[in-house]
Structures are given as C-alpha cells and as structure tokens.
Amino acid sequence: MLKILAISTILLQFLDAYTTIKGIKLGAVEANPFIRKLMDKVGIVPSLILTKTTAIFLLSLGVVFNISFMFYIPVAIVYLWAIYNNLNVIKKLS
C-alpha cells in the first residue's frame, strides 16, 4: 500500500508540472509565491525540475524509511487539487 501511494504521489508531481507549464504557456500565473519567484529567477522549466526533483526525493525517503502511508494521503490530495485547479485554468484560457 505504501509503495502504491508513494508512486501515485510521485506521478502527481509530473502531472502537476505538465499542467503548470501548459497553463503558463496559455497565460496563467503560478499561484505559489515561492515557486513564482523561483520561476522569475531561473525560468519555468528549471524551477519545476528543481522543485519536483526535491519533492520526489523527499517522497522517496518515505518509502526508504517506511513512513506511514497516512503521510501520502494529504500530500496526494494537495496535488490532486493543484492539478484540478490547473486544468480548470487551462480550460478557461483555451
């Protein structure tokens, strides 16, 4: 169960990055102020690679150290909400 939740959460990272890039190309603005500042400094793709790689690394540590699967549920919910929001923005801008 833990590995399935971890892999699902990691896949959500990729979907979030994809929908973020697609939305920004259509004129959307990153909602997270930290990520937005990072994007302004180093660019959209490099900032997403940096933040998503860091997130995937941290999420992978949860599997290595056998952290409770309950940790992954709220993380997955947050990313599902972000992807849902990104898709709504993309739909409005398309």
N, CA, C and O atoms as CSV, one atom per row, in Angstrom:
chain,resi,resn,atom,element,x,y,z
A,1,MET,N,N,0.831,-1.210,0.000
A,1,MET,CA,C,0.000,0.000,0.000
A,1,MET,C,C,0.862,1.256,0.000
A,1,MET,O,O,0.584,2.211,-0.725
A,2,LEU,N,N,1.918,1.246,0.824
A,2,LEU,CA,C,2.795,2.411,0.926
A,2,LEU,C,C,3.446,2.726,-0.419
A,2,LEU,O,O,3.483,3.881,-0.843
A,3,LYS,N,N,3.957,1.691,-1.084
A,3,LYS,CA,C,4.632,1.915,-2.367
A,3,LYS,C,C,3.657,2.431,-3.424
A,3,LYS,O,O,4.018,3.292,-4.226
A,4,ILE,N,N,2.446,1.924,-3.433
A,4,ILE,CA,C,1.443,2.383,-4.406
A,4,ILE,C,C,1.118,3.852,-4.173
A,4,ILE,O,O,1.063,4.636,-5.121
A,5,LEU,N,N,0.903,4.226,-2.916
A,5,LEU,CA,C,0.617,5.636,-2.605
A,5,LEU,C,C,1.809,6.527,-2.948
A,5,LEU,O,O,1.631,7.626,-3.475
A,6,ALA,N,N,3.011,6.066,-2.656
A,6,ALA,CA,C,4.206,6.851,-2.949
A,6,ALA,C,C,4.368,7.042,-4.450
A,6,ALA,O,O,4.628,8.155,-4.908
A,7,ILE,N,N,4.218,5.974,-5.216
A,7,ILE,CA,C,4.345,6.065,-6.674
A,7,ILE,C,C,3.260,6.956,-7.245
A,7,ILE,O,O,3.527,7.762,-8.137
A,8,SER,N,N,2.039,6.823,-6.744
A,8,SER,CA,C,0.945,7.683,-7.214
A,8,SER,C,C,1.239,9.152,-6.929
A,8,SER,O,O,0.992,10.016,-7.771
A,9,THR,N,N,1.759,9.426,-5.755
A,9,THR,CA,C,2.078,10.803,-5.381
A,9,THR,C,C,3.206,11.350,-6.250
A,9,THR,O,O,3.198,12.520,-6.631
A,10,ILE,N,N,4.170,10.497,-6.557
A,10,ILE,CA,C,5.269,10.916,-7.437
A,10,ILE,C,C,4.736,11.191,-8.845
A,10,ILE,O,O,5.141,12.167,-9.477
A,11,LEU,N,N,3.840,10.349,-9.338
A,11,LEU,CA,C,3.243,10.595,-10.656
A,11,LEU,C,C,2.459,11.909,-10.682
A,11,LEU,O,O,2.430,12.605,-11.697
A,12,LEU,N,N,1.831,12.233,-9.566
A,12,LEU,CA,C,1.105,13.504,-9.485
A,12,LEU,C,C,2.057,14.690,-9.645
A,12,LEU,O,O,1.658,15.741,-10.146
A,13,GLN,N,N,3.308,14.527,-9.223
A,13,GLN,CA,C,4.304,15.591,-9.412
A,13,GLN,C,C,4.480,15.898,-10.898
A,13,GLN,O,O,4.529,17.059,-11.304
A,14,PHE,N,N,4.574,14.840,-11.698
A,14,PHE,CA,C,4.751,15.022,-13.137
A,14,PHE,C,C,3.516,15.667,-13.768
A,14,PHE,O,O,3.636,16.548,-14.619
A,15,LEU,N,N,2.340,15.228,-13.349
A,15,LEU,CA,C,1.104,15.819,-13.878
A,15,LEU,C,C,0.981,17.290,-13.479
A,15,LEU,O,O,0.538,18.119,-14.274
A,16,ASP,N,N,1.369,17.604,-12.261
A,16,ASP,CA,C,1.327,18.996,-11.819
A,16,ASP,C,C,2.289,19.845,-12.648
A,16,ASP,O,O,1.938,20.945,-13.075
A,17,ALA,N,N,3.493,19.341,-12.874
A,17,ALA,CA,C,4.466,20.093,-13.679
A,17,ALA,C,C,3.944,20.294,-15.095
A,17,ALA,O,O,4.029,21.395,-15.639
A,18,TYR,N,N,3.405,19.240,-15.693
A,18,TYR,CA,C,2.887,19.332,-17.063
A,18,TYR,C,C,1.753,20.355,-17.165
A,18,TYR,O,O,1.750,21.206,-18.054
A,19,THR,N,N,0.795,20.257,-16.245
A,19,THR,CA,C,-0.337,21.186,-16.323
A,19,THR,C,C,0.085,22.614,-15.969
A,19,THR,O,O,-0.495,23.573,-16.479
A,20,THR,N,N,1.076,22.762,-15.112
A,20,THR,CA,C,1.590,24.096,-14.788
A,20,THR,C,C,2.223,24.729,-16.016
A,20,THR,O,O,1.946,25.887,-16.331
A,21,ILE,N,N,3.065,23.985,-16.708
A,21,ILE,CA,C,3.722,24.506,-17.920
A,21,ILE,C,C,2.688,24.850,-18.979
A,21,ILE,O,O,2.757,25.907,-19.605
A,22,LYS,N,N,1.737,23.960,-19.176
A,22,LYS,CA,C,0.692,24.201,-20.172
A,22,LYS,C,C,-0.110,25.459,-19.826
A,22,LYS,O,O,-0.393,26.276,-20.703
A,23,GLY,N,N,-0.472,25.615,-18.558
A,23,GLY,CA,C,-1.223,26.792,-18.145
A,23,GLY,C,C,-0.426,28.082,-18.316
A,23,GLY,O,O,-0.960,29.088,-18.783
A,24,ILE,N,N,0.830,28.054,-17.943
A,24,ILE,CA,C,1.672,29.247,-18.074
A,24,ILE,C,C,1.843,29.630,-19.537
A,24,ILE,O,O,1.849,30.815,-19.869
A,25,LYS,N,N,1.979,28.647,-20.409
A,25,LYS,CA,C,2.089,28.933,-21.849
A,25,LYS,C,C,0.837,29.618,-22.379
A,25,LYS,O,O,0.892,30.366,-23.356
A,26,LEU,N,N,-0.298,29.355,-21.721
A,26,LEU,CA,C,-1.564,29.978,-22.134
A,26,LEU,C,C,-1.805,31.324,-21.457
A,26,LEU,O,O,-2.783,32.008,-21.757
A,27,GLY,N,N,-0.906,31.705,-20.536
A,27,GLY,CA,C,-1.047,33.000,-19.881
A,27,GLY,C,C,-1.364,32.947,-18.402
A,27,GLY,O,O,-1.549,33.992,-17.778
A,28,ALA,N,N,-1.432,31.761,-17.824
A,28,ALA,CA,C,-1.704,31.641,-16.390
A,28,ALA,C,C,-0.477,32.079,-15.585
A,28,ALA,O,O,0.629,32.194,-16.114
A,29,VAL,N,N,-0.700,32.314,-14.323
A,29,VAL,CA,C,0.380,32.709,-13.407
A,29,VAL,C,C,0.458,31.660,-12.305
A,29,VAL,O,O,-0.567,31.211,-11.792
A,30,GLU,N,N,1.670,31.274,-11.946
A,30,GLU,CA,C,1.866,30.315,-10.847
A,30,GLU,C,C,1.286,30.887,-9.564
A,30,GLU,O,O,1.574,32.028,-9.204
A,31,ALA,N,N,0.472,30.101,-8.876
A,31,ALA,CA,C,-0.191,30.564,-7.654
A,31,ALA,C,C,0.721,30.543,-6.431
A,31,ALA,O,O,0.558,31.361,-5.526
A,32,ASN,N,N,1.672,29.622,-6.396
A,32,ASN,CA,C,2.572,29.512,-5.256
A,32,ASN,C,C,3.627,30.619,-5.338
A,32,ASN,O,O,4.421,30.642,-6.278
A,33,PRO,N,N,3.644,31.539,-4.360
A,33,PRO,CA,C,4.579,32.672,-4.445
A,33,PRO,C,C,6.053,32.260,-4.435
A,33,PRO,O,O,6.874,32.901,-5.091
A,34,PHE,N,N,6.397,31.201,-3.702
A,34,PHE,CA,C,7.780,30.735,-3.685
A,34,PHE,C,C,8.192,30.227,-5.069
A,34,PHE,O,O,9.251,30.591,-5.580
A,35,ILE,N,N,7.354,29.389,-5.666
A,35,ILE,CA,C,7.654,28.843,-6.995
A,35,ILE,C,C,7.664,29.962,-8.029
A,35,ILE,O,O,8.507,29.969,-8.926
A,36,ARG,N,N,6.728,30.913,-7.911
A,36,ARG,CA,C,6.665,32.031,-8.856
A,36,ARG,C,C,7.954,32.843,-8.824
A,36,ARG,O,O,8.473,33.212,-9.878
A,37,LYS,N,N,8.487,33.131,-7.619
A,37,LYS,CA,C,9.749,33.871,-7.511
A,37,LYS,C,C,10.900,33.073,-8.107
A,37,LYS,O,O,11.766,33.623,-8.786
A,38,LEU,N,N,10.897,31.774,-7.845
A,38,LEU,CA,C,11.935,30.921,-8.412
A,38,LEU,C,C,11.845,30.908,-9.937
A,38,LEU,O,O,12.867,30.944,-10.621
A,39,MET,N,N,10.632,30.857,-10.465
A,39,MET,CA,C,10.432,30.889,-11.921
A,39,MET,C,C,10.942,32.191,-12.514
A,39,MET,O,O,11.537,32.195,-13.592
A,40,ASP,N,N,10.714,33.295,-11.816
A,40,ASP,CA,C,11.200,34.594,-12.285
A,40,ASP,C,C,12.723,34.643,-12.342
A,40,ASP,O,O,13.301,35.294,-13.212
A,41,LYS,N,N,13.368,33.947,-11.403
A,41,LYS,CA,C,14.833,33.983,-11.327
A,41,LYS,C,C,15.519,33.006,-12.270
A,41,LYS,O,O,16.501,33.361,-12.921
A,42,VAL,N,N,15.008,31.774,-12.351
A,42,VAL,CA,C,15.726,30.751,-13.126
A,42,VAL,C,C,14.951,30.211,-14.320
A,42,VAL,O,O,15.505,29.453,-15.117
A,43,GLY,N,N,13.694,30.580,-14.458
A,43,GLY,CA,C,12.882,30.093,-15.571
A,43,GLY,C,C,11.861,29.060,-15.121
A,43,GLY,O,O,11.965,28.486,-14.037
A,44,ILE,N,N,10.887,28.839,-15.970
A,44,ILE,CA,C,9.774,27.959,-15.636
A,44,ILE,C,C,10.225,26.503,-15.506
A,44,ILE,O,O,10.031,25.879,-14.462
A,45,VAL,N,N,10.816,25.976,-16.552
A,45,VAL,CA,C,11.193,24.566,-16.552
A,45,VAL,C,C,12.269,24.265,-15.508
A,45,VAL,O,O,12.121,23.297,-14.762
A,46,PRO,N,N,13.357,25.061,-15.423
A,46,PRO,CA,C,14.351,24.761,-14.389
A,46,PRO,C,C,13.784,24.790,-12.968
A,46,PRO,O,O,14.157,23.968,-12.130
A,47,SER,N,N,12.891,25.730,-12.703
A,47,SER,CA,C,12.326,25.794,-11.349
A,47,SER,C,C,11.441,24.592,-11.060
A,47,SER,O,O,11.443,24.076,-9.943
A,48,LEU,N,N,10.681,24.141,-12.058
A,48,LEU,CA,C,9.847,22.955,-11.853
A,48,LEU,C,C,10.700,21.701,-11.715
A,48,LEU,O,O,10.387,20.826,-10.907
A,49,ILE,N,N,11.767,21.604,-12.487
A,49,ILE,CA,C,12.669,20.454,-12.342
A,49,ILE,C,C,13.255,20.438,-10.936
A,49,ILE,O,O,13.299,19.389,-10.293
A,50,LEU,N,N,13.701,21.584,-10.460
A,50,LEU,CA,C,14.293,21.668,-9.125
A,50,LEU,C,C,13.292,21.295,-8.040
A,50,LEU,O,O,13.588,20.465,-7.181
A,51,THR,N,N,12.120,21.896,-8.075
A,51,THR,CA,C,11.143,21.652,-7.009
A,51,THR,C,C,10.548,20.247,-7.082
A,51,THR,O,O,10.331,19.612,-6.050
A,52,LYS,N,N,10.287,19.764,-8.279
A,52,LYS,CA,C,9.702,18.426,-8.415
A,52,LYS,C,C,10.734,17.345,-8.068
A,52,LYS,O,O,10.385,16.338,-7.452
A,53,THR,N,N,11.991,17.544,-8.453
A,53,THR,CA,C,13.040,16.592,-8.084
A,53,THR,C,C,13.205,16.535,-6.574
A,53,THR,O,O,13.360,15.458,-6.000
A,54,THR,N,N,13.171,17.688,-5.938
A,54,THR,CA,C,13.267,17.736,-4.478
A,54,THR,C,C,12.077,17.017,-3.837
A,54,THR,O,O,12.246,16.237,-2.900
A,55,ALA,N,N,10.882,17.284,-4.347
A,55,ALA,CA,C,9.678,16.640,-3.805
A,55,ALA,C,C,9.740,15.128,-3.993
A,55,ALA,O,O,9.413,14.374,-3.077
A,56,ILE,N,N,10.156,14.684,-5.172
A,56,ILE,CA,C,10.242,13.243,-5.442
A,56,ILE,C,C,11.277,12.596,-4.528
A,56,ILE,O,O,11.053,11.500,-4.014
A,57,PHE,N,N,12.402,13.265,-4.323
A,57,PHE,CA,C,13.428,12.750,-3.418
A,57,PHE,C,C,12.861,12.583,-2.006
A,57,PHE,O,O,13.029,11.537,-1.379
A,58,LEU,N,N,12.192,13.622,-1.520
A,58,LEU,CA,C,11.624,13.563,-0.166
A,58,LEU,C,C,10.537,12.496,-0.053
A,58,LEU,O,O,10.461,11.782,0.947
A,59,LEU,N,N,9.701,12.393,-1.078
A,59,LEU,CA,C,8.656,11.367,-1.064
A,59,LEU,C,C,9.265,9.964,-1.110
A,59,LEU,O,O,8.738,9.037,-0.494
A,60,SER,N,N,10.359,9.812,-1.830
A,60,SER,CA,C,11.041,8.515,-1.906
A,60,SER,C,C,11.644,8.125,-0.561
A,60,SER,O,O,11.697,6.944,-0.219
A,61,LEU,N,N,12.095,9.113,0.195
A,61,LEU,CA,C,12.629,8.825,1.523
A,61,LEU,C,C,11.571,8.192,2.418
A,61,LEU,O,O,11.881,7.387,3.296
A,62,GLY,N,N,10.334,8.566,2.184
A,62,GLY,CA,C,9.240,7.983,2.953
A,62,GLY,C,C,9.145,6.479,2.769
A,62,GLY,O,O,8.823,5.753,3.709
A,63,VAL,N,N,9.424,6.012,1.564
A,63,VAL,CA,C,9.405,4.573,1.295
A,63,VAL,C,C,10.628,3.917,1.931
A,63,VAL,O,O,10.529,2.865,2.561
A,64,VAL,N,N,11.779,4.557,1.754
A,64,VAL,CA,C,13.022,4.001,2.306
A,64,VAL,C,C,12.927,3.845,3.822
A,64,VAL,O,O,13.345,2.830,4.379
A,65,PHE,N,N,12.374,4.860,4.478
A,65,PHE,CA,C,12.295,4.831,5.937
A,65,PHE,C,C,10.939,4.332,6.447
A,65,PHE,O,O,10.643,4.416,7.639
A,66,ASN,N,N,10.121,3.811,5.525
A,66,ASN,CA,C,8.843,3.189,5.869
A,66,ASN,C,C,7.937,4.117,6.687
A,66,ASN,O,O,7.373,3.719,7.705
A,67,ILE,N,N,7.815,5.350,6.220
A,67,ILE,CA,C,6.920,6.314,6.865
A,67,ILE,C,C,5.476,5.869,6.618
A,67,ILE,O,O,5.173,5.299,5.571
A,68,SER,N,N,4.614,6.122,7.552
A,68,SER,CA,C,3.215,5.716,7.458
A,68,SER,C,C,2.582,6.192,6.155
A,68,SER,O,O,2.820,7.309,5.697
A,69,PHE,N,N,1.772,5.314,5.573
A,69,PHE,CA,C,1.076,5.678,4.336
A,69,PHE,C,C,0.141,6.863,4.552
A,69,PHE,O,O,-0.238,7.531,3.590
A,70,MET,N,N,-0.234,7.129,5.790
A,70,MET,CA,C,-1.119,8.258,6.088
A,70,MET,C,C,-0.469,9.585,5.711
A,70,MET,O,O,-1.174,10.570,5.486
A,71,PHE,N,N,0.845,9.631,5.638
A,71,PHE,CA,C,1.554,10.835,5.218
A,71,PHE,C,C,1.237,11.172,3.762
A,71,PHE,O,O,1.099,12.342,3.407
A,72,TYR,N,N,1.125,10.151,2.929
A,72,TYR,CA,C,0.960,10.363,1.492
A,72,TYR,C,C,-0.448,10.820,1.106
A,72,TYR,O,O,-0.628,11.470,0.077
A,73,ILE,N,N,-1.432,10.486,1.917
A,73,ILE,CA,C,-2.813,10.830,1.564
A,73,ILE,C,C,-3.026,12.343,1.490
A,73,ILE,O,O,-3.538,12.812,0.474
A,74,PRO,N,N,-2.663,13.141,2.509
A,74,PRO,CA,C,-2.857,14.588,2.365
A,74,PRO,C,C,-1.980,15.193,1.269
A,74,PRO,O,O,-2.386,16.145,0.603
A,75,VAL,N,N,-0.786,14.647,1.085
A,75,VAL,CA,C,0.095,15.148,0.014
A,75,VAL,C,C,-0.568,14.904,-1.336
A,75,VAL,O,O,-0.591,15.791,-2.189
A,76,ALA,N,N,-1.102,13.714,-1.529
A,76,ALA,CA,C,-1.781,13.392,-2.786
A,76,ALA,C,C,-2.999,14.284,-2.996
A,76,ALA,O,O,-3.258,14.726,-4.115
A,77,ILE,N,N,-3.743,14.550,-1.932
A,77,ILE,CA,C,-4.916,15.422,-2.043
A,77,ILE,C,C,-4.519,16.819,-2.476
A,77,ILE,O,O,-5.184,17.420,-3.320
A,78,VAL,N,N,-3.448,17.340,-1.911
A,78,VAL,CA,C,-2.973,18.683,-2.279
A,78,VAL,C,C,-2.617,18.719,-3.764
A,78,VAL,O,O,-2.991,19.658,-4.467
A,79,TYR,N,N,-1.899,17.709,-4.245
A,79,TYR,CA,C,-1.507,17.712,-5.657
A,79,TYR,C,C,-2.676,17.439,-6.580
A,79,TYR,O,O,-2.719,17.973,-7.688
A,80,LEU,N,N,-3.629,16.619,-6.151
A,80,LEU,CA,C,-4.838,16.443,-6.958
A,80,LEU,C,C,-5.591,17.760,-7.096
A,80,LEU,O,O,-6.084,18.092,-8.174
A,81,TRP,N,N,-5.677,18.506,-6.001
A,81,TRP,CA,C,-6.338,19.809,-6.055
A,81,TRP,C,C,-5.580,20.753,-6.994
A,81,TRP,O,O,-6.198,21.464,-7.785
A,82,ALA,N,N,-4.249,20.763,-6.910
A,82,ALA,CA,C,-3.446,21.646,-7.770
A,82,ALA,C,C,-3.653,21.293,-9.242
A,82,ALA,O,O,-3.811,22.182,-10.079
A,83,ILE,N,N,-3.653,20.014,-9.551
A,83,ILE,CA,C,-3.859,19.581,-10.939
A,83,ILE,C,C,-5.266,19.940,-11.408
A,83,ILE,O,O,-5.448,20.421,-12.526
A,84,TYR,N,N,-6.247,19.708,-10.561
A,84,TYR,CA,C,-7.629,20.069,-10.887
A,84,TYR,C,C,-7.733,21.571,-11.168
A,84,TYR,O,O,-8.363,21.990,-12.139
A,85,ASN,N,N,-7.113,22.363,-10.311
A,85,ASN,CA,C,-7.116,23.810,-10.500
A,85,ASN,C,C,-6.413,24.187,-11.805
A,85,ASN,O,O,-6.911,25.019,-12.563
A,86,ASN,N,N,-5.265,23.579,-12.063
A,86,ASN,CA,C,-4.537,23.855,-13.304
A,86,ASN,C,C,-5.393,23.527,-14.526
A,86,ASN,O,O,-5.433,24.300,-15.483
A,87,LEU,N,N,-6.076,22.384,-14.493
A,87,LEU,CA,C,-6.923,22.008,-15.610
A,87,LEU,C,C,-8.072,22.982,-15.823
A,87,LEU,O,O,-8.437,23.275,-16.961
A,88,ASN,N,N,-8.646,23.486,-14.727
A,88,ASN,CA,C,-9.702,24.494,-14.864
A,88,ASN,C,C,-9.176,25.781,-15.475
A,88,ASN,O,O,-9.838,26.393,-16.314
A,89,VAL,N,N,-7.983,26.191,-15.055
A,89,VAL,CA,C,-7.371,27.394,-15.636
A,89,VAL,C,C,-7.089,27.187,-17.113
A,89,VAL,O,O,-7.363,28.067,-17.928
A,90,ILE,N,N,-6.542,26.031,-17.464
A,90,ILE,CA,C,-6.251,25.727,-18.869
A,90,ILE,C,C,-7.532,25.766,-19.679
A,90,ILE,O,O,-7.550,26.317,-20.780
A,91,LYS,N,N,-8.605,25.191,-19.154
A,91,LYS,CA,C,-9.893,25.181,-19.858
A,91,LYS,C,C,-10.382,26.606,-20.089
A,91,LYS,O,O,-10.865,26.921,-21.177
A,92,LYS,N,N,-10.266,27.473,-19.086
A,92,LYS,CA,C,-10.716,28.864,-19.219
A,92,LYS,C,C,-9.880,29.646,-20.227
A,92,LYS,O,O,-10.402,30.501,-20.944
A,93,LEU,N,N,-8.582,29.353,-20.280
A,93,LEU,CA,C,-7.690,30.098,-21.158
A,93,LEU,C,C,-7.642,29.562,-22.584
A,93,LEU,O,O,-7.143,30.231,-23.489
A,94,SER,N,N,-8.163,28.355,-22.783
A,94,SER,CA,C,-8.121,27.731,-24.126
A,94,SER,C,C,-9.228,28.253,-25.010
A,94,SER,O,O,-9.343,27.841,-26.164
